[in-house]
Amino acid sequence: MAADTKIYLRVTCTFCRGKRDMMPYTTCPYCNRNGDEYIEASLGAIATYCKEHLTEDELNKLKNLLDN
């Protein structure tokens, strides 16, 4: 994996909580029109996601890919 490759998580905006009705702003300056913002995923978050959403076979294939 290249050093400049990054994985991002889509999360509800932590400033407006996804409601986008901030005063004195007409819209939230930190998120998109859906109330989402993107943050860089930590290694722990990636590992947790893989553990919860991949089958044992898919996990083994991923481990083999990462070992090479």
Residue, then its C-alpha position, 0 to 999 in steps of 0.5 A: m500500500a502506498a504511503d499516500t493512500k488513505i481510507y476515510l469514514r463518513v460520519t454525521c457532522t460533529f458540529c451541527r449533528g447533521k441538522r445543518d441549521m446553525m445560527p448565525y450560519t444559514t448552513c453548517p460550514y463543516c459538512n456537506r448538504n447531507g450533514d456528513e463529514y469525512i474523517e481519516a480512518s484509524l487503523g483500529a477502525i479499519a480492523t474493527y470494520c473488517k472483523e465485523h463485516l468480512t467472512e473468515d475466508e475474506l479475512n484470510k485473503l486480506k491477511n495474505l494480501l497484506d503479508n505480500 
